[in-house]
């Protein structure tokens, strides 16, 4: 049981760290043509950028299928990646970008920090001018107690 929880945590952490790296150096790099749809103001519910979610989700599904028979590390890491994806959807797509209007503006200090960091990331629609590329790994400057 403890090992399962460790593997779930590893899958979750791997998504945050690889997501930060891929966001900064791939999405804001050679795959900017896809990711820029997320930085443009569109009235469409879907963006070309949503392809990245399908890519990351497929990794989780493959790991789960490969490990489901023996419930080995691949299964639990796939669960961790899936958990990250679910939280990403709620925090990023629902809370920050309001693709679904389930919540108002965040009031909890951690959620406020995540919200502020992502708003700062979107202050530009340019490839090279963005800041704060993680979802949970947010620079401490966005967690000030005073309103910014």
TAVENTA-V464322 format. One record per backbone hydrogen bond with DSSP energy under -0.5 kcal/mol. NH is the residue of the N-H (numbers start at 1). CO is the residue of the C=O. E is the energy in kcal/mol with one decimal. If there is no record, write none. Layout:
NH CO E
NH CO E
This chain:
5 1 -2.0
6 2 -2.2
7 3 -2.4
8 4 -2.3
9 5 -2.4
10 6 -2.5
11 7 -2.5
12 8 -2.4
13 9 -3.0
14 10 -2.8
15 11 -1.6
16 12 -1.8
17 13 -2.6
18 14 -2.6
19 15 -2.4
20 16 -2.3
21 17 -2.1
22 18 -3.3
23 19 -2.8
24 20 -2.5
25 21 -3.0
26 22 -1.9
27 22 -3.1
28 23 -1.3
29 26 -1.1
30 25 -0.6
31 26 -2.8
32 29 -1.7
34 31 -1.2
35 31 -2.1
36 32 -3.1
37 34 -1.2
38 35 -2.2
39 35 -0.6
39 36 -0.7
40 36 -0.9
42 40 -0.9
50 47 -1.7
51 48 -2.0
52 49 -1.9
54 50 -1.5
55 51 -2.1
56 52 -2.6
57 53 -2.7
58 54 -2.1
59 55 -1.5
60 56 -1.6
61 57 -2.4
62 58 -2.5
63 59 -2.3
64 60 -2.5
65 61 -2.7
66 62 -2.6
67 63 -1.7
68 64 -1.2
71 67 -1.5
72 67 -1.1
75 72 -0.8
76 72 -1.6
77 73 -2.7
78 74 -2.2
79 75 -1.9
80 76 -2.1
81 77 -2.5
82 78 -2.2
83 79 -2.7
84 80 -2.3
85 81 -2.5
86 82 -2.4
87 83 -2.5
88 84 -3.0
89 85 -2.4
90 86 -2.1
91 87 -3.1
92 88 -2.9
93 88 -0.9
93 89 -0.7
94 89 -1.8
95 90 -2.7
96 91 -2.0
97 92 -2.4
98 94 -0.5
99 93 -3.4
102 100 -1.3
112 108 -2.9
113 109 -2.1
114 110 -2.3
115 111 -2.5
116 112 -3.0
117 113 -2.5
118 114 -2.1
119 115 -2.3
120 116 -2.4
121 117 -1.9
122 118 -1.6
123 120 -1.3
124 121 -0.6
134 137 -0.5
138 136 -1.4
142 139 -2.0
143 140 -2.1
144 141 -0.7
